Amino acid sequence: MHKGDDLAERLLAFTIHIIKLVGELPNTIVGRHIGGQLLRSGTSPGSNYEESRGAESRADFVHKLGIVLKELKETRYWLHVIYHTEILLSHRVESLMKECEELCAIIGKSIFTAKSKKKI
């Protein structure tokens, strides 16, 4: 297993859970709007992370991880909207909210670490 494979697997699992959650949203104007926003933001961190793993430079790596973090934060927002409006039962989104927080922390730390490494 290569460095980053565990995180890639977590992001893939997160994407799958987001897709399933969006499928449970009601077929209403609100449900479709939130679903579209969540589907876009919640499925992009994994693909952007994979792109970061092939970065051409440290700056490129940091930039791409920044996109991952931005999309995770947007996803966190939409999960909170679902939670607080009770569009779905709270227990259905709580674990995804927790995982999103953990992924934000991991990616944020990775960005910090990558920025703080000295150039050789």
Residue pairs with C-beta under 8 A, 6 or more apart in sequence:
4 49
4 53
7 49
7 106
8 46
8 49
8 50
8 53
10 99
10 103
11 45
11 46
11 49
11 103
12 46
14 42
14 45
14 46
14 96
14 99
14 100
14 103
15 42
15 43
15 45
15 46
17 95
17 96
17 99
18 38
18 39
18 42
18 43
18 75
18 96
19 39
19 42
19 43
21 38
21 82
21 88
21 92
21 93
21 96
22 35
22 38
22 39
22 42
24 88
24 92
25 31
25 32
25 34
25 35
25 38
25 82
25 87
25 88
26 87
30 85
30 87
31 87
34 78
34 81
34 82
34 87
37 74
37 78
38 75
38 78
38 79
38 82
41 71
41 72
41 74
41 75
41 78
42 71
42 75
42 78
44 67
44 71
45 68
45 71
45 72
45 75
45 103
45 107
48 64
48 67
48 68
48 71
49 64
49 65
49 68
49 107
51 64
52 60
52 61
52 64
52 65
52 68
55 61
55 63
55 64
58 114
58 117
58 119
61 114
62 111
62 114
62 115
65 107
65 110
65 111
65 114
66 111
68 107
69 104
69 107
69 108
69 111
72 100
72 103
72 104
72 107
73 104
75 100
76 97
76 100
76 101
76 104
79 93
79 96
79 97
79 100
80 97
81 87
82 88
82 93
83 90
83 93
83 94
83 97
